[in-house]
Structures are given as structure tokens and as C-alpha cells.
């Protein structure tokens, strides 16, 4: 028999599971970072630095005293590692065995995107094995020696291929510059390296999504995966968990039914949340765009990859979450040399909510974000609807900006 939830209850349930309803859902300091990565399953890495990069922004959103060094330290301590989830990500070291199927698939796929020259791959692997960890630029320097038959580009491709197929791991990074090392020298000795069965892998995905989001659907579990066997195995896992009473299939108003963690249903799902969160475009909570559209009626697309003349909102917009509603987005940029954080265009789309309810919390959040980006002042350039700009500027000035 199916249970029932209101859309509002489901929103709160998923925001609670994502760590977006409390100030310190995972605690403080570096230990909180590890707890967050393990709970969420992954943290997406992104190279864009218009504002602080996505992996740091996502963690800062949930850990107010977050420092970017914490993530690097956890990599050094071999508690998290880099690989792919649906994109380049930090993952918990305890889940290492679940990336092995993808590594094996890359190794066996001769026509992979990173189609490196086997000779260059052998040279790169032999060099790192003999000389220790290397950055891509180390091979760039080597290529300038007289008589060298390799160049930086083939060795870079070889490094990425060796990384993706599991021969190398990222042992550390400086900003976006990665250092590669032989996998055996990076992995802690006690890490489980047993290749999971296909059913075990499906169970890992089901449980990861249930833990991180509070509920899941078959579509979310198989997101960006076209494996028919995974689809079959995920259904088998869900049916087994239903029979064991670990999850419930729940009806939601105007939505397909979803699978919800039974333990979460025991909690109160009506607690009010009244603070503003400025999310990274790559935040775990909004990365499934169709899900956010259906659940929150918020149509979000990142437009930095769209030609300028076709952009509707701006180059790098941050979604604005107020309580359990998305009230808009803000296109912004950290001008680090000038120490100025610019709100290029603030779009308030849900104007039915009284501005007085969210404006103070918004200003507090934007001030905190500016400081996190190394900025000391705010600049509000444009607001839609335009009649809000004077009010917002006044509130900003009253808060010392």
C-alpha cells in the first residue's frame, strides 16, 4: 500500500537530507567536510572561478566555517579521492570499490574519448613509477628537451586516460593543477578493492540517493546511465527494500510516486525554514534540473555555455533558495583584485513572497558569500523587477555596504 506526502513535506524532507535546513548540519571544521562528502555521496568539481569554485561553494553552503584547505587536507589524509560520479567529483574513500566498474570499462574501451597513444601511456606510467608524483606541466618541460619524441598534449591525454582507468590517482592538487601518483601508492591498505557485482553497484546507487536526498526515483538512480541491466537491478533493489520495510513508495500530488526512506518519514516534515541560501549552480541539491523543476517549480539552466545573445538571466547565476522555495537567481562575479563582489543582475522571480520576509537574510547571505570570495564590498548593478532596486540598495547600505 502506498503512503502519501504533500509536496511541501517532500520539499522539506529533501532539503533536510541535503543539509540545507540547519546552520551546521554536519558539524564544524574539517570533520564536517568528511561527514558532508560521505553523506552526500560526492561533491562535484568545477573549474569556473567567477565566484569560488563549485566544490568549495557547495561545502561552504553547509559548513559556515568552511576553509578551502580542509578538502586538500582530506585528500592528503586519503579520506576522500577524485574520480567521476556523473562528473568530476570528490568521493569518500570508503566508496572506492564502486568506481572500479567504470575504471574497468575505460581500460577495456579502446575507443574512449581519451584515446591515448599506448607508448606515451607506458612512458608516463614508467616515469611516475620511477621518479614519483608528477604534474602535467612536468611533462611539458620534458618535451622541450632536444630529441624528445613526445609533447605535452599527448602526455596530458595519457595522464587523464591512466587516471580514468585507475592506474593513476590524483594524490594532491594546487587549485586546478593536479598531481598524479601510482594508484597503489595512494590507496590506503585497508580500502576494499573488490569489484562489486552489478547488483551491489545498483544497491550502492539506490542507497546513496536515498541518504542524500531522502527520496529517489528510478530515473534519478539511472541519471546519465543507459545501462539496461542497471535499470533492472535498481528495480530489484527497490522491490527488496520495499518488502523489508526499509522504504515506502509514496504518492505526491501531481507527481509520479517516489521511494522514501522509512526512517525519515518518522520525523516531523512541517518545520519552517526561513533563511536564504545562495547555491552553486553545481550544488548537489539542484544538479538534477528536471527534478528541481518538478519538485520546486524552478526552471534552472546554467547559461555560461550559452552564446551571450541567447542568455536569459546571465553568465553564472546562483539559485536563491528561501525556506523551501526558490525565489530567484543572481548573476554575480567576484572582482578579487578590487575586492568587490558584484551582483550583475538580481532576478526575483517569486514576487508573491513579501520582500520583508527574505531581504535581511538575503543581504546577510550575500555578505557572507562576498567575504568567502575575499571581497570587502558589494555592488548591486541591476535588479528585476526594477522597482525593487532602491529598496535593496537601501538595505545593503544599512548593513554597511
N, C-alpha and C positions, 0 to 999 in steps of 0.2 A: 504493500500500500504506500502510495506516495504522500509525503508531507507537503506542507505549504509554507511559503515565506512571502512577505511583501517585498517589493523592490527596494524599499528603504532599508529593511532589515538585511537584505543581501548586500547592499552597498556598505553598510556598517561592518558586516562580517568580513568582507574582503579588505576593507581599509584597515580593520583591526589586525587581520592576518598579515598585511603588508607592513605593519609597524607605522601607520600613519594616523593613529588616534591618540597617541601618548607622546609626551616630550622625550622620554628616554625608554622606548620600548625594549631595547636590548642592553640597557645599562649605559655606562660611560667608558671612555678611553679605548685602548686597543682591544681589550677583551670583548667589548661591544661590537667591534668591527667583525671579529671572527664569528660571533653569535649571529650577526646580521647576514653574513655570507652563507653560513650553514643553514640558517632558517629560510632565506630567500632562494637558495639553490645556486645562484650565480649573480654576478654584478657585471653588467656589460661595459666593455672598454670602448672608448671613442677618442679619436684623435683631435676633434674640433675643440678649440680653446677660446671661442668667443666669450664664453664665461667658463668657470672652472670645469675641467673635463668631466664627462658623464659619470665615470666610476667614482670620482671623489664627490661630486654633487649628490649622487644617489645616496651615498653613505652619510653625508653631512645632513641630509634631509631627516634622517632617522637618528642621528647621533650628534646633537648640537655642539658638543665639544670636540668633534672630529678633527683630526690633523692628517694631512695627506701622507705624512711619514708612516702612519700606522699600517697602511696597506703594504708599503715596501717592506716594513719590518716583518709582517706576517709571511711575505714571500721568502724573505731571508730565513725565517724560522721554519719554513717548509710546512706551514699550516694551511696556506692557500696556494694555488698554482694557476697558470694561464693555459687556457685552451678554448675550444668553441662549445657554446651551448647552442643558441640559434645564431650567435655572432661571437666575435672575440670577447672573452669574458674571464673574470676571476672566478674560480670554483673552489669549494672546500677540498682539501687534500684527502679527507675521508671518503670522498666520492670518486677518487681517481679511476677505479676499475670501470666506471661507467662511461669513460671516454675511450676505452680500449676498442670497442667495436668500430668507432669512427676512424681511429688510428689505423686499424687493420684494413678498413675499406680503402683508405687513401693509399696505403702501401701496395695493395693489390690492384689499384686502378692506374693503369699506365697512361690513361688519357686525362688525368686530373688537371685542374686549372693550373697548378704549379707543376708544369711538365719540365722538370729539371734534367739536365744532362747527367747521366749516371756517373761519368768520370768526374765531373765537378762535385757531385754529391760525395763521392768517395774521398776526393781531396779535402773538402770541407770537414767531413767527419774525421778523417785521419789527423788533420791539423788540430782540431779541438781535442781529440783524444791525446795527442802528443804534447800540446802546448797549453791546454787549459781553456777556460771560457773565452769566447770571442764575441765581439760586436760585428755587425755588418761592415762598419767602416774599417775594421781591422783588415778585412779582405780587400777593401778599396785601396788601402795603402800598399798591400802586397801586389796588386795588379799593375802598379806603376813601376815595378822593378823591370829592368831590362830582361827581355826574353820570356816574360810571363805570357802564358797562353790563355789565361783566364782573365776575366774582367769583373768589375763589381756587380753588374747586373746579373750574370749567371750565378754568381755565388750567393747573392741575395735570394734568388729564386730557390737555390739549393737549400739554403738555411730554412726558408719557410716550408719547403717540402719535407725536409728532415724533421722539422718541428711538428708538422701536421701528422706525419706518420709515426711519431713517437720516438724517434731515435735521439732527438734533442728536446730539451725543455728550456724555457726561459728561467734562468737562475736569478736574474735581477733586472731592473730597468732604471734608467735615469730619464724621467719624463716619458717620452715615447721611444727612447732608444733602448732596445732590448739587448741583453747579454745571453748568449746561448751556451749550454753545457750538455755533456753526455747525460742522458736520462738517468742512468744507473747512479750517477754521482749526485743527483738532485733528490731523487725519491728517498724518503725515509725508509729504513729497513723493514719496519712493521706495516707498511702500507700494503693493503690487499691488491695484488695484481692479477687475480684470477679473472679470466674473461667471463663476463656474465652471460647467461643464456638469454635468448631473445625474450623469454617470459620475464626473467629477472630485470632486464632493461626496461620493459614496459611497466613493471611494478615500480621501478625507480622513478620513472616519469610521472606516473599517477600520484605517488606519494609526495613527490616534490611539489607538484602543482597544488595538491590538497593542503599541504603545510603552508605554502607561500601565499595562497590566495583564499584559503578557507573553503573554496568550492572549485569544481572543474567541470569541463565538458570534454567529450571525445575530440571535438575539433581543436580545443586548446592543447590537449595532450599530443596530438599529431601535427601541431603547427609547424609548417615548413618541412614536413616529412611526408614523402609519398609512398612509404613502405606499407604495402597492404597487410603484410604479416604483423607489423606493429599495431595496425588498426585492430586486427583480430585479437592479438594478445592483450591490448589495452581493454577491450570489451570483456575478455575473460577475467582480467584482474578486477575490474569494476564489479562484475557479477559476483565474484568470490567475496569481495569486501561487503557487498550488499547482503549476501547470505550470512556472513559472520557478524553483521550488525555494526560494522565499523563506519559505514557511510549510509546516507539516505538519498534516494532520488527525490528531489523536491520540485514542486511546481512553482513557477514565478509568474506573476501577472504579465501577460503579453510577451513572454519569453519561452523558449524551449526549456524543458526540465533540466536541472543541473544536479550534480552529485556533491553532497555537502558532508564534511567531517562531522560525525555524530557528537564528538566532544565539544565542538564549537556551538552546536545547537543548544547545549546545556546552558551556555552563557546568555546574559542579557544582550539583546540586539537592538536596544532602543536608546542607548546612551547618546546624549547630544554631543556633537563635536563642533566647536565654533571657531577654530583657529584657521589661519591661511597657510597653505603650503605652496611653495614655488618649486615645481617639479622639473627635473631634467627631461628633455624630450625622449631620453633613453631609459627613464626610470622604469623599474620592473612593473610598477602598477599600471602603466599606460602603454606598454610596449605592444600589446595585442590591440591594435586600433579598432577592429570590428567589435571586440568585447567591450571596450570603453564606450563606443557609440551605442551599443545595445543597453548596457548597464547604466550609463550616466547621461545618455543623450548628448554626448560631446564628440564632435567630429574633429579629430586631431590628425594633422599631417605635418611632418617636418618639411619646410619649404626651402631649405638651403640647397637641395639638389634640383630645385625647380628654377627655370630661367627667370631672371628678375622681373620681367614684364608680366609674368604669369602668376607671381606670388600674390596671395590674397591678404596675408597677415604680416609677413616679414621673413627675414633670413633665418633667425634662430629663436623661435618663440618658446617660452616656458609656460606650460599649462598652470593656471591658478586654481587650486583646489581650496574651497571654503567649506569646512564641515564635510558633508558628503555630496557636495555639488561642485561642478566646475563652472566658475563664473566668468571665465575668460582666459586670455593668454597675453603675454607681454614679450615683445621683441626687444631684446636688450643686448648690450655689449659692455664688457669691462675694458675701459681705456686705462691700461695698467700704468703706462708712463705718466699720465696725467693724474692717476689715482682717482679717476672719475668713473662712476657706474651710470651708464646712460640707459634710460627707458625710452628706446627709439619710438615705439608705438605700443601703448597700452590699450588693449581691446577688452572692454567689459561687455560681455555678450548676454549675461543673465541680469538684466536690469530690474527684474521683478523683486530682487532681494534688496532691501533698504541699504543704501551705501553706509549708513552709520553703523550697521551691524558688522561690516567687514573691513572698513577703511583703516582703522587703527591697527588691526592685526596685519593687514597687508603692508602698511608702512613699516611696522616692526620687522616683518619677514624680509622686505626688500633691503632694509638697512643691514640686517644680519648677512644677507647674501652679498651685499657690496663689500662688507668687511672681510668675508670669507674669500672674496676675489682680490683682496689687497687694495681696495678703494676706500677713499675717505669722504667722498661727496657723491650726491645723486643729481642727475639731470633728467628731468621729465620733458621730453620733446613733443610728443603728440599723444592725444587720448581720443578714443572713440567709445561712446558718443562724446562729441566735443564739449558739450555743456558741463561735463564733469571735470574738465582740466583745472578750472580755477579752485574748485573745492579740494582737489587732490594736491595741488601746489601749496595751498594754504596749510593743509595737514602736514605735508612734508616740511614746510618751514617751521611749523610749530614743534616738530620733532628734531629740530636742529639741522635741517638740510636746506 
